Amino acid sequence: MTARVWDLSQRDSRAMVLEHPSRIRSMALSADGKRLVTGSYDKTARVFDLGADDPRSSPMMLTGHDGIILGMALTADGKRLATGSVDNTVRIWNLEAEKPGDSVIVFRGHKHWVTALALSADGKRLVSGSRDKTARVWLLETASLLAAGHRVAGRKLSNDERAMYQLGSSLKEQRIGQESTSAVD
């Protein structure tokens, strides 16, 4: 129900305690260390501004998932957040928007809980992993599903596989909604 943040540059620093009303299941820290996001059993994500005078005073609350938030990832610039849930969806939040919930993009397609998320360094691609034993690669700018693979998690990829998953032009982009199992809101 709390997240503790330490300033590792200080030898005797005390942890800052950030409250989330329910148990925290996932967290993400922006690359610049200015934002911490917690995902919880209460189906919400809370965004704490660690650069504020008092980060505890008014965290941004993100609502919309119909289940526990199991995974999350922030873009390198900290402006967008991806969350995955037991509701089988991935949500993309624009943290720069006045009301991030009004501009959320929802990716559908997984048949089971979304448990893991990873963003490319340039913030253009998102990979979601699920208990349905699939990994899906999404293009954020076009809200499209690029690729879906089965049972590739849990082992190290070979060099050939790594090259294949670099998502070059050889893979055909598929617009979400053209496949019955994938849709975007």
N, C-alpha and C positions, 0 to 999 in steps of 0.2 A: 504494500500500500504506500510505500515511499521509494523514492529514488534518491541516492546520495551522490553528490558531485564533489570531487576533490580537485583542488588546484595543485597539480603535481610539481609545479615550479616552486611552491612554498614548502619548506621543510616541515613545519609544524602546523600545517593548515588543518582546519576543521572542515568536516563535510557539510555542505549545504544540503538540507533535507527538503525535498520537493514532494508534496502530497498528491496522491491520486486516490479518490475515495474507495476504489476497489483494488483488488490484487493486480499488479502490473505483470503482463505476460510478455511484452516486447518493448524494445527501446531502440532509438536511433539518435545519433549525435551528428550534427552538421560538421563538415570538414573544417570549418573555421572555429568550431567550438562555441558558437553563439546560440545555437538552438538545440534543445533536448526535447525529444518527443517520446511520450510513453503511451503504450497501447494496453488495454485492460480488459478484464472480465466483464466490466460494465458496458462494453461495446463502444467505448469512446477512446479517442486519442486526445492527449493534451500536449500542447506545444508551449514549452517554457523558453522565455527569452533570457538566456544566461548573461547577456550584456546589460540587462536592466538593473536599476538600483536594488530592486527586490524581485527576483525572478518568481518568487512564490505568490506575489500579490495578484496577478491576473493572467493565468495561463489561458491560451486560446483553446477552446474545447471543440473538437470535431465529432459530429454525430452523423449517423447514417447506416452504419453496419447493423445487421440483424443478429450478430453473434460476436463472440470473443475475438479480439484482434490478436492474431497469432504472429504476424510478421510485419515488418515495415522497413522502408529504405528512404533515405533523403537523397535528392540530387546533390552533386558536389557543391553547387552554389547555395543550397539550403532553401531554395524557393519552392520546390515541389516535393510532396511526400506521397509515397505509395504505401497503402495498407492492405493487408490480406487477412481474411477472417474465416471463421467456421461457417459463415453464410455462403461460402464458395465463390466469393467475389474479390476483386482487387479494385480499390478506389484510388484515384489520383487526385490529390488536393493541391490547389494553387495557394500557397501560404502567403503570397503577396496580395491576394484579393482581399477586399474589405470584408466580405463574407465568404470564406473558402467553401462552405457547404453549398453555396449557390452555383458554383462553377465546377463541382466535382464530376469526374468522368468515371463511369463504372464499367469494368471489364468483366464479362461473363464467359464461361466456357468450361471451367473446371467442374468436375462431377463430385468433388469432395473438398474438404477444408483446404484453404490456401495457407501453407505453413511457412513458406520462405520466399523472400523477394531479394533481388539484386538489380541494381541499376548500372548501366555502362558509365564510364567516366565522363562521357560527353552529355549524359542525361537524356539520350534519345531512345534508348532501348531499355526495356524492363523484362527481366526473366522472373516468372512466377513458378513456384514448385508447390505441388499439392499431394495430399494423401491419395489422390486418384492415380498416383504413380506417373504423372506427366509433368513435364516442364514446358512452359509456353513462353515464347518470345514476342513481346508487344512493341510496336513502334508508337511512341507517345505522341509525336507531332501529328500523325495521321490517324490516330486511334485505330490502329489495325493490328491484326494478328499476323506475325511474320512466319512463325513456325511453332510446331508442337511436337514434342518427342516423348517417347514412353520409356520408362525404366532406365534412365541414364544417370540418375543421381546415385550417390554413394560410392562412386569410384572415380579415379583420376582419368581424365580424357587423354587419349593419345595425341601426338602432334597433328596427325591427319584430322582427327575429330575437332581439335581446337581450331584448325584452319577452316573447317567446314562451318563451325558455329560462330565464326567471325562475322557472319551475316552479310557476306558480300553480295554482289548483284546476281550471283547464280541462283539465289533463292527467290522464288516468286512471292511477292507480297500479296496477302489475301486480305481484302477489306472485311472488317468485322461485320457480321450480318449476312454475308454471302454463304456462310456455313451454318447449319441449323444449331450447332452446339456453341456458337460464338456470337455474342451480341454486345453492343455498347449502348449505354443510356446517355 
